[in-house]
């Protein structure tokens, strides 16, 4: 090929310079990815004592609205909420251990005129929890302690807590209960955890 026949040189098209990501840029990107991953895992596995946990049981309302030395019934939950004179709360199942073991539908009810017999009454409280089942009567103080009668154990208790909004939460998923080790209704008894109310 002669010089005259050489192909014309093409004009170079300008290209944008490639951005350069140095070592510092790569490190910053890696840190950003790790931080995002850390928060994503934290949200997915929000666990622990201080984590946002789903409510267990039911919200019984503003705790401070409950009068001291008083009892309130939540029929849909089968729970008696008791506020003691010191301001603490107890939540009791409305079916005695004996009736649970007998698979009976008989429930405990509050009777403001009931007498505790020889068991001392709690400060500022009148009445007791009473069970009348198949002609037999049992009486419990409003803290669930057996006072007299055909009942053979204290009433089952649910855990209570007060949330950040000041509401009383009753955990009805399980309760502390007393069960017969052998034949229902006959000692020896053992304290255990039972499933929620029904």
Secondary structure, DSSP 8 states (H G I E B T S, - for coil): --GGGS----------------HHHHHHHHHHHHHHHHHHHHHHT--STTS-----SEEEEEGGGS-TTEEEEETTTTEEEEE-TTS-EEEEESS-HHHHHTT-----EEETT---TTS---TT---EEEEEETTEEEEE-TTS-EEEES--S---EEEEEE-TTSEEEEEEEEEEEEEESSSTTSS-EEEEEEE---
